[in-house]
């Protein structure tokens, strides 16, 4: 099912972990609606501006899958309101995150994660949008977050 010109529902439902553990990835209609809004409001406009495709590395995660992989208890993934995306070269994850920010798209959260991908989330409603920008990195084996979008040094 096409959500927008360049994004399909199926790419948000891929999970090797779900397959290995027999987790049902069929999303309820509310999740599909949220994924469509994520694509229409954030992903498709960013792709159109950058002219570079993105790969979805993590989209919808049923609660069982989110718990199994150690996802945050407050994650937007189980509700179809978040995706982790990887831009294709020559665009870096930092450039993708900055583009989403600079376009003033209605994101709730954009996180440049470890210099490898971007987490982007939308709020439950188009109200109370935080427009939060973070960078995630590892320090002494633990994940740390700092405010703002920054280059991550390995």
Secondary structure, 3 states (H helix, E strand, C coil): CECCCCCEHHHHCCCHHHHHHCCCCCCCHHHHHHHHHHHHHHHHHHHHHHCCCEEEEECCCCHHHHHHCCCCCCCCHHHCCEEEEEECCCCCHHHHHHHHHHCCCCCCEEEEECCCEEEEECCCCCCCCCCEEEEEEEECCEEEEEECCCCCCC
